[in-house]
Amino acid sequence: MLQAIRLRRVPPMVLVIAPVAVLTLISGIILLLLFGPAGPRWPAPATILVAGALAYTVAVVVLIRFGLANIGRLENLSLTDTLATMPNRRALHIDYARHGEGQAKALAMIDLDDFKSINDQYGHFVGDRVIKHCGALLTEVCGSEARAYRLGGDEFAILVIGPIAGNILEGICYTLLARLAQSLSVDERKLTIGASVGLSSSNGRDGLSSSELLRRSDMAMYASKEAGKNRCTWFTRDFDDHRDRAQQVEQDIREALRRDEFWMAYQPLVDARSGEIVAVEALIRWRRADGSMIDPAMFIPIAETCGLIYPIGLWVLRTACREALPWDGIKLSINVSPAQLRNPEFPVELGQILEETGFPAGRLELEVTETYLVTDPVVANRNLDVIRKFGVGIALDDFGTGYASIGFLRNFRFEKLKIDRSMVVDAVRNNGSMAMVASSIAVARAMDMQVTAEGVETEAQDELVRTAGCDHIQGWYYYKALRADEIGARLREARKRLGNADGHVG
């Protein structure tokens, strides 16, 4: 392949003609000197030299004859993926430019779902077999209407050129997904492979290049993955608009960190029996310099994507620990993102923040979501064990929205289970959801975990979760998110009431 790459930098005919021209010129000069009008002027050894030059010229001509064929083979090799034995990315660009002038075109990008797990579990030999199988399958479903390519790794593409290219391509891709849903046998192993597909098109008059169509298909493919995988998604202008907005928000986040535009709010958790505040959950807020508020649901995902969630998370930890320090006896819950937990430096940074602020580790509780724990359970458990050694508690947030099993809960040994708002809302409506809430609380009790009900907003919901046996309740029915000074005032009022009830002057 390296030779092919080098040869492509110089046109093949130049490589052929140049040596022949040079050798012919040298031979002609020698013959002119030996056998010109003046007769031979060189001694006899020169004749040997001339004969050698002529022989070498003949040999080069013969080699060139076979070299032309080899150059053609190398050129073909440079356009072929050797593992899947199908056209590669370079061939796609050439086909697009050569055959698609002025014609409608449609391009699909296909990424195999969870292919990394196949390599990790069974080894790269099995992974290579899967790539070969998928390459053969793509070629088969394309038939004569389209051409399939392997772009690299577990990414493939399909190109269709013609008046109804989009319709043809979509039909091929749905056929492909149906075929991929059938199990594949590799070395007596049954493997099921899905795929996420992104589609884009050009009418032939819009001047879109193959690179641009690949970019659009790539964006649509990631939209398929985010929507649940094993599906097709067409590119729309909204994808670019969303990207532009995300880039602007990313820049704004960087400026917000520099300008201290973020601030903390705290939503209280109350004791299910007494109704008194026993804990608060720290919630980040962002007010721009112009006074407008930005919803965390908008900027947190972007911060996670661009890598800014880690410095934001450290800022939240430091600020919340400092502001909550005076609230004696009140626990502080803080959400941590997968990006934070994956960073091996996070436990060290956490320890430094606790030491710097003087916040008691026993009053801090980190809330984690199931997604990160399921993705990499070994690393997650190791990191959480280090954090627990500080005395920090770990709570499983949004319970009921994922697939956590009893074994999952046992392996991670959470101190608290937070039942998601959706389960609380549904439990009021039907007995099935109510039974799920009750069974979740029973499992938590058996594992010595406390239970918090999130999103309680009505009296009926409050009555339900208290009757079911929740320890703590969080929601607008009791408190909305408050600023630090408001939390302090509420706590002072509560202690004053408690002191008066006990016969003391607050």
C-alpha positions as CSV (number, residue, x, y, z in Angstrom):
1,M,0.0,0.0,0.0
2,L,2.8,2.4,0.8
3,Q,4.3,1.9,-2.7
4,A,0.9,2.5,-4.2
5,I,0.5,5.7,-2.3
6,R,4.0,6.9,-3.5
7,L,3.3,6.0,-7.1
8,R,0.0,7.9,-7.1
9,R,1.9,11.2,-6.6
10,V,3.5,10.9,-10.1
11,P,1.4,10.0,-13.2
12,P,2.2,6.3,-14.3
13,M,3.1,7.3,-17.8
14,V,5.8,9.7,-16.5
15,L,7.3,6.8,-14.6
16,V,7.4,4.8,-17.8
17,I,8.5,7.3,-20.4
18,A,11.2,9.1,-18.3
19,P,13.7,6.2,-17.9
20,V,13.2,5.2,-21.6
21,A,13.9,8.7,-22.9
22,V,17.0,9.2,-20.8
23,L,18.5,5.8,-21.7
24,T,17.7,6.3,-25.4
25,L,19.3,9.7,-25.4
26,I,22.5,8.3,-23.7
27,S,22.6,5.4,-26.2
28,G,22.2,7.7,-29.2
29,I,25.0,10.0,-28.1
30,I,27.4,7.0,-27.6
31,L,26.5,5.6,-31.0
32,L,27.0,8.9,-32.7
33,L,30.5,9.2,-31.2
34,L,31.5,5.7,-32.2
35,F,30.0,5.4,-35.6
36,G,29.6,9.0,-36.8
37,P,31.3,10.5,-39.9
38,A,34.6,10.7,-38.1
39,G,34.6,7.0,-37.3
40,P,35.3,5.4,-34.0
41,R,37.2,7.6,-31.6
42,W,37.1,5.4,-28.5
43,P,39.1,2.4,-27.7
44,A,37.6,-1.1,-27.9
45,P,36.3,-1.1,-24.3
46,A,33.8,1.6,-25.3
47,T,32.2,-0.9,-27.6
48,I,31.5,-3.1,-24.6
49,L,30.0,-0.1,-22.9
50,V,27.7,0.7,-25.8
51,A,26.5,-2.9,-26.0
52,G,25.8,-2.9,-22.2
53,A,23.8,0.3,-22.6
54,L,21.8,-1.1,-25.4
55,A,21.1,-4.3,-23.5
56,Y,20.1,-2.3,-20.4
57,T,17.7,-0.3,-22.6
58,V,16.1,-3.5,-23.9
59,A,15.8,-4.8,-20.4
60,V,14.1,-1.6,-19.2
61,V,11.7,-1.7,-22.1
62,V,10.7,-5.3,-21.1
63,L,10.4,-4.4,-17.5
64,I,8.2,-1.4,-18.4
65,R,5.9,-3.7,-20.3
66,F,5.2,-5.7,-17.2
67,G,5.5,-2.6,-14.9
68,L,2.5,-0.9,-16.6
69,A,0.4,-3.9,-15.6
70,N,1.8,-3.8,-12.1
71,I,1.1,-0.1,-11.8
72,G,-2.5,-0.8,-12.8
73,R,-2.7,-3.4,-10.1
74,L,-1.2,-1.1,-7.5
75,E,-3.7,1.6,-8.5
76,N,-6.6,-0.9,-8.1
77,L,-5.1,-1.9,-4.7
78,S,-5.1,1.7,-3.6
79,L,-8.9,1.8,-4.2
80,T,-9.7,-1.4,-2.4
81,D,-10.1,-2.3,1.3
82,T,-8.1,-5.4,1.7
83,L,-10.0,-6.8,4.7
84,A,-13.5,-6.5,3.3
85,T,-12.4,-6.8,-0.3
86,M,-14.6,-3.9,-1.4
87,P,-14.0,-0.3,-2.5
88,N,-12.6,2.1,0.1
89,R,-13.0,5.7,1.0
90,R,-10.8,7.0,-1.9
91,A,-12.8,4.9,-4.4
92,L,-16.0,6.6,-3.1
93,H,-14.6,10.1,-3.7
94,I,-13.5,9.1,-7.2
95,D,-16.8,7.4,-8.1
96,Y,-18.7,10.5,-6.9
97,A,-16.7,12.9,-9.0
98,R,-16.4,10.7,-12.1
99,H,-20.0,9.4,-12.4
100,G,-22.1,11.9,-10.6
101,E,-21.7,15.1,-12.6
102,G,-25.0,16.9,-12.7
103,Q,-26.9,13.9,-11.4
104,A,-28.9,13.3,-8.2
105,K,-26.9,11.4,-5.6
106,A,-27.7,9.8,-2.2
107,L,-25.1,8.7,0.3
108,A,-25.6,6.5,3.4
109,M,-23.0,6.2,6.2
110,I,-23.4,3.0,8.2
111,D,-21.8,2.4,11.6
112,L,-22.1,-1.0,13.3
113,D,-23.6,-0.7,16.8
114,D,-21.5,-1.9,19.7
115,F,-18.8,-3.4,17.5
116,K,-16.2,-2.5,20.1
117,S,-17.7,-5.0,22.5
118,I,-17.3,-7.8,19.9
119,N,-13.6,-7.0,19.7
120,D,-13.3,-6.8,23.4
121,Q,-15.2,-10.0,24.2
122,Y,-14.1,-12.3,21.3
123,G,-10.9,-10.7,20.0
124,H,-10.0,-8.9,16.7
125,F,-10.0,-12.1,14.7
126,V,-13.8,-12.5,15.3
127,G,-14.2,-8.8,14.7
128,D,-12.4,-9.1,11.3
129,R,-14.8,-11.9,10.4
130,V,-17.7,-9.7,11.2
131,I,-16.4,-6.9,9.0
132,K,-16.0,-9.3,6.1
133,H,-19.5,-10.6,6.6
134,C,-20.9,-7.1,6.7
135,G,-19.0,-6.1,3.6
136,A,-20.3,-9.1,1.7
137,L,-23.8,-8.3,2.9
138,L,-23.6,-4.7,1.8
139,T,-22.4,-5.7,-1.6
140,E,-25.3,-8.2,-1.9
141,V,-28.1,-5.8,-0.9
142,C,-26.7,-3.1,-3.1
143,G,-26.9,-5.3,-6.2
144,S,-26.6,-3.3,-9.4
145,E,-28.4,-0.2,-8.1
146,A,-25.7,1.0,-5.7
147,R,-22.1,0.6,-4.7
148,A,-20.9,-0.2,-1.2
149,Y,-17.6,1.0,0.4
150,R,-15.7,0.4,3.6
151,L,-14.6,3.7,5.0
152,G,-12.5,2.2,7.9
153,G,-13.0,0.5,11.2
154,D,-16.7,-0.5,11.4
155,E,-17.9,2.3,9.1
156,F,-19.3,1.6,5.7
157,A,-21.0,3.7,3.0
158,I,-23.4,3.2,0.1
159,L,-23.6,5.5,-2.9
160,V,-26.5,5.7,-5.3
161,I,-26.5,7.9,-8.4
162,G,-29.6,8.6,-10.5
163,P,-33.0,10.3,-10.7
164,I,-34.6,8.5,-7.6
165,A,-31.3,7.9,-5.7
166,G,-32.9,8.8,-2.3
167,N,-35.7,6.3,-2.6
168,I,-33.5,3.5,-3.8
169,L,-30.9,4.2,-1.0
170,E,-33.5,4.3,1.7
171,G,-35.0,0.9,0.5
172,I,-31.5,-0.6,0.5
173,C,-30.7,0.6,4.0
174,Y,-33.9,-0.8,5.5
175,T,-33.2,-4.1,3.8
176,L,-29.8,-4.0,5.3
177,L,-31.1,-3.4,8.8
178,A,-33.5,-6.3,8.5
179,R,-30.7,-8.6,7.3
180,L,-28.4,-7.5,10.1
181,A,-31.0,-8.3,12.6
182,Q,-30.6,-12.0,11.8
183,S,-28.0,-13.7,14.0
184,L,-24.5,-14.3,12.5
185,S,-22.5,-17.5,13.2
186,V,-18.8,-17.0,13.7
187,D,-16.7,-19.8,15.1
188,E,-19.8,-21.4,16.6
189,R,-20.8,-18.2,18.2
190,K,-24.2,-16.5,17.5
191,L,-23.7,-12.8,17.1
192,T,-26.4,-10.2,16.4
193,I,-25.2,-7.0,14.9
194,G,-27.2,-3.8,14.5
195,A,-26.3,-0.6,12.7
196,S,-27.0,3.1,12.8
197,V,-27.5,4.7,9.4
198,G,-27.3,8.3,8.3
199,L,-28.6,9.5,4.9
200,S,-28.0,12.6,2.8
201,S,-28.6,13.6,-0.8
202,S,-27.7,16.0,-3.5
203,N,-29.8,17.1,-6.5
204,G,-26.7,17.4,-8.6
205,R,-27.1,21.1,-9.1
206,D,-26.3,22.2,-5.5
207,G,-22.5,21.7,-5.9
208,L,-22.2,19.5,-2.9
209,S,-18.9,17.6,-2.8
210,S,-18.5,14.0,-1.6
211,S,-16.8,15.2,1.5
212,E,-19.8,17.4,2.4
213,L,-22.3,14.6,1.7
214,L,-20.2,12.3,4.0
215,R,-20.2,15.0,6.7
216,R,-24.0,15.3,6.5
217,S,-24.5,11.5,6.5
218,D,-22.1,11.3,9.5
219,M,-24.2,13.8,11.5
220,A,-27.4,11.9,10.6
221,M,-25.8,8.6,11.6
222,Y,-25.0,10.0,15.1
223,A,-28.6,11.2,15.3
224,S,-29.7,7.6,14.7
225,K,-27.4,6.4,17.5
226,E,-28.8,8.9,19.9
227,A,-32.3,8.0,19.0
228,G,-31.8,4.4,20.0
229,K,-29.6,2.8,17.2
230,N,-30.6,0.3,14.5
231,R,-32.4,2.9,12.4
232,C,-32.1,5.3,9.5
233,T,-32.1,9.1,9.8
234,W,-32.1,11.6,7.0
235,F,-29.9,14.8,7.3
236,T,-31.8,18.0,7.7
237,R,-30.8,21.6,8.0
238,D,-31.8,21.5,11.7
239,F,-28.6,19.4,12.4
240,D,-26.4,22.2,11.2
241,D,-28.5,24.8,13.0
242,H,-28.2,22.7,16.2
243,R,-24.4,22.4,15.7
244,D,-24.0,26.1,15.3
245,R,-26.1,26.8,18.4
246,A,-24.1,24.2,20.3
247,Q,-20.8,25.9,19.2
248,Q,-22.1,29.3,20.3
249,V,-23.2,27.9,23.7
250,E,-19.8,26.2,24.1
251,Q,-18.1,29.6,23.6
252,D,-20.6,31.2,25.9
253,I,-19.9,28.6,28.6
254,R,-16.2,29.4,28.5
255,E,-17.0,33.1,28.9
256,A,-19.5,32.3,31.7
257,L,-16.8,30.5,33.7
258,R,-14.4,33.4,33.2
259,R,-17.1,36.0,34.2
260,D,-18.6,34.1,37.1
261,E,-22.0,34.0,35.6
262,F,-22.9,30.6,37.2
263,W,-24.5,30.4,40.6
264,M,-25.9,27.7,42.8
265,A,-29.5,27.0,43.9
266,Y,-30.5,24.3,46.4
267,Q,-33.7,22.3,46.5
268,P,-34.5,20.9,50.0
269,L,-35.3,17.3,50.8
270,V,-37.7,16.9,53.8
271,D,-38.1,14.1,56.2
272,A,-41.2,12.1,55.2
273,R,-42.5,12.0,58.9
274,S,-41.7,15.4,60.2
275,G,-41.6,17.5,57.0
276,E,-38.4,19.2,58.3
277,I,-35.4,19.9,55.9
278,V,-32.8,17.2,56.2
279,A,-30.8,17.7,53.0
280,V,-30.4,19.9,49.9
281,E,-29.6,19.1,46.3
282,A,-27.2,21.5,44.6
283,L,-28.4,22.7,41.2
284,I,-26.3,24.9,38.9
285,R,-27.9,28.0,37.4
286,W,-26.7,30.3,34.6
287,R,-27.7,33.9,34.3
288,R,-26.1,35.8,31.3
289,A,-24.8,39.3,31.6
290,D,-28.0,40.5,29.9
291,G,-30.1,38.9,32.7
292,S,-31.4,36.0,30.6
293,M,-31.5,32.5,32.2
294,I,-30.2,29.5,30.4
295,D,-31.8,26.2,31.1
296,P,-29.4,23.5,32.5
297,A,-31.0,21.0,30.2
298,M,-29.6,23.0,27.3
299,F,-26.0,23.7,28.4
300,I,-25.1,20.7,30.5
301,P,-25.3,18.2,27.6
302,I,-23.2,20.6,25.5
303,A,-20.7,21.0,28.3
304,E,-20.4,17.2,28.6
305,T,-19.8,16.9,24.8
306,C,-17.1,19.5,24.6
307,G,-15.3,18.5,27.8
308,L,-16.2,21.6,29.9
309,I,-18.3,19.6,32.3
310,Y,-15.2,18.7,34.4
311,P,-14.2,22.2,35.3
312,I,-17.9,23.1,35.8
313,G,-18.3,20.1,38.1
314,L,-15.3,21.1,40.2
315,W,-16.7,24.6,40.4
316,V,-20.1,23.2,41.6
317,L,-18.4,21.0,44.2
318,R,-16.2,23.8,45.6
319,T,-19.0,26.4,45.6
320,A,-21.7,24.1,47.1
321,C,-19.4,22.8,49.9
322,R,-18.4,26.4,50.8
323,E,-22.0,27.7,50.8
324,A,-23.5,24.7,52.6
325,L,-20.8,24.6,55.3
326,P,-22.8,26.7,57.9
327,W,-25.9,24.5,57.6
328,D,-25.1,22.2,60.4
329,G,-26.6,18.7,60.2
330,I,-27.9,19.2,56.6
331,K,-26.7,16.8,54.0
332,L,-25.5,18.1,50.6
333,S,-26.3,16.1,47.4
334,I,-24.4,16.9,44.2
335,N,-24.8,15.3,40.8
336,V,-21.6,14.2,39.2
337,S,-21.3,13.4,35.5
338,P,-19.8,10.3,33.9
339,A,-16.9,12.5,32.6
340,Q,-16.0,13.4,36.2
341,L,-16.1,9.9,37.4
342,R,-14.0,8.6,34.5
343,N,-11.2,11.0,35.3
344,P,-8.7,9.3,37.6
345,E,-7.9,12.7,39.1
346,F,-11.4,13.2,40.3
347,P,-11.1,11.5,43.8
348,V,-7.9,13.6,44.3
349,E,-9.7,16.8,43.4
350,L,-12.6,15.9,45.6
351,G,-10.3,15.3,48.5
352,Q,-8.6,18.7,48.0
353,I,-12.0,20.5,47.8
354,L,-13.1,18.9,51.1
355,E,-9.9,19.9,52.8
356,E,-9.9,23.4,51.3
357,T,-13.5,24.2,52.3
358,G,-13.6,22.2,55.6
359,F,-16.8,20.5,54.5
360,P,-17.4,17.3,56.5
361,A,-17.2,14.3,54.1
362,G,-20.0,12.6,56.0
363,R,-22.4,15.4,55.0
364,L,-21.6,15.0,51.3
365,E,-23.5,12.7,49.0
366,L,-22.7,12.3,45.3
367,E,-25.6,11.3,42.9
368,V,-24.7,9.2,39.9
369,T,-26.8,7.8,37.1
370,E,-27.1,4.3,36.0
371,T,-25.8,5.0,32.4
372,Y,-22.2,5.5,33.4
373,L,-22.2,2.5,35.8
374,V,-23.5,0.1,33.2
375,T,-21.1,1.3,30.5
376,D,-18.0,0.6,32.5
377,P,-18.9,-1.2,35.8
378,V,-15.3,-2.2,36.8
379,V,-13.8,1.3,36.5
380,A,-16.9,2.8,38.1
381,N,-16.8,0.5,41.1
382,R,-13.1,1.2,41.6
383,N,-13.6,5.0,41.5
384,L,-16.6,4.9,43.8
385,D,-14.8,2.8,46.3
386,V,-12.0,5.4,46.5
387,I,-14.6,8.1,47.1
388,R,-16.4,6.1,49.8
389,K,-13.1,5.9,51.7
390,F,-13.4,9.6,52.3
391,G,-16.7,9.0,54.0
392,V,-18.7,10.4,51.1
393,G,-22.1,8.7,50.4
394,I,-23.2,7.5,46.9
395,A,-26.8,7.7,45.7
396,L,-28.3,6.2,42.6
397,D,-30.2,9.0,40.9
398,D,-33.3,8.7,38.5
399,F,-34.0,5.1,39.6
400,G,-36.8,3.6,37.5
401,T,-35.7,5.1,34.2
402,G,-33.1,2.5,33.4
403,Y,-32.6,-1.3,33.8
404,A,-31.0,-1.6,37.2
405,S,-31.5,-5.0,38.7
406,I,-31.2,-6.3,42.2
407,G,-27.7,-7.7,41.3
408,F,-26.8,-4.2,40.0
409,L,-27.8,-2.6,43.3
410,R,-25.9,-5.2,45.3
411,N,-22.7,-4.8,43.3
412,F,-22.5,-1.0,43.7
413,R,-23.7,-0.8,47.4
414,F,-25.5,2.6,47.2
415,E,-26.4,4.4,50.4
416,K,-29.5,5.9,48.8
417,L,-32.0,5.3,46.0
418,K,-33.7,8.2,44.4
419,I,-37.0,7.2,42.8
420,D,-37.5,9.2,39.6
421,R,-40.4,11.7,39.2
422,S,-41.9,9.7,36.3
423,M,-42.4,6.7,38.6
424,V,-44.1,8.9,41.3
425,V,-46.4,10.5,38.8
426,D,-47.4,7.1,37.2
427,A,-47.9,5.5,40.7
428,V,-50.8,7.9,41.4
429,R,-52.5,6.9,38.1
430,N,-52.3,3.1,38.2
431,N,-51.8,0.2,40.6
432,G,-49.0,-1.4,38.5
433,S,-46.7,1.6,38.9
434,M,-47.7,1.8,42.6
435,A,-46.5,-1.8,43.0
436,M,-43.2,-0.9,41.3
437,V,-42.6,1.9,43.7
438,A,-43.5,-0.3,46.7
439,S,-41.2,-3.1,45.5
440,S,-38.3,-0.6,44.9
441,I,-38.6,0.6,48.4
442,A,-38.7,-3.0,49.7
443,V,-35.5,-3.8,47.8
444,A,-33.8,-0.7,49.1
445,R,-34.8,-1.6,52.7
446,A,-33.4,-5.1,52.3
447,M,-30.1,-3.6,51.2
448,D,-30.0,-1.0,53.9
449,M,-30.5,1.9,51.6
450,Q,-32.5,5.1,52.2
451,V,-35.1,6.1,49.7
452,T,-36.0,9.6,48.3
453,A,-39.0,10.3,46.1
454,E,-38.2,13.0,43.5
455,G,-40.6,15.4,41.8
456,V,-43.5,15.3,44.3
457,E,-45.8,18.1,43.3
458,T,-49.3,17.3,44.6
459,E,-50.9,16.2,47.9
460,A,-51.8,12.9,46.4
461,Q,-48.2,12.2,45.4
462,D,-47.0,13.2,48.8
463,E,-49.5,10.9,50.5
464,L,-48.6,8.0,48.3
465,V,-44.8,8.1,48.8
466,R,-45.1,8.7,52.6
467,T,-47.5,5.7,52.8
468,A,-45.2,3.6,50.6
469,G,-42.4,4.2,53.2
470,C,-40.0,6.7,51.6
471,D,-37.5,8.3,54.0
472,H,-37.2,11.7,52.2
473,I,-39.3,13.7,49.8
474,Q,-38.2,16.2,47.3
475,G,-40.4,18.4,45.1
476,W,-42.3,21.6,44.5
477,Y,-45.0,20.4,46.9
478,Y,-42.6,21.4,49.7
479,Y,-39.9,23.6,48.2
480,K,-38.7,24.9,44.9
481,A,-35.0,25.5,44.4
482,L,-33.7,28.3,46.6
483,R,-30.6,30.5,46.8
484,A,-28.1,29.9,49.5
485,D,-29.3,32.8,51.6
486,E,-32.9,31.7,51.4
487,I,-31.9,28.2,52.5
488,G,-30.1,29.7,55.5
489,A,-33.2,31.7,56.4
490,R,-35.5,28.7,56.1
491,L,-33.2,26.7,58.4
492,R,-33.1,29.4,61.0
493,E,-36.9,29.7,60.9
494,A,-37.2,25.9,61.3
495,R,-34.8,25.8,64.3
496,K,-36.6,28.7,65.9
497,R,-40.0,26.9,65.6
498,L,-38.4,23.7,67.0
499,G,-36.9,25.6,69.9
500,N,-40.2,27.3,70.7
501,A,-42.0,23.9,70.5
502,D,-39.6,22.6,73.1
503,G,-40.2,25.5,75.4
504,H,-37.1,27.4,74.6
505,V,-36.7,30.9,73.3
506,G,-35.3,30.8,69.7
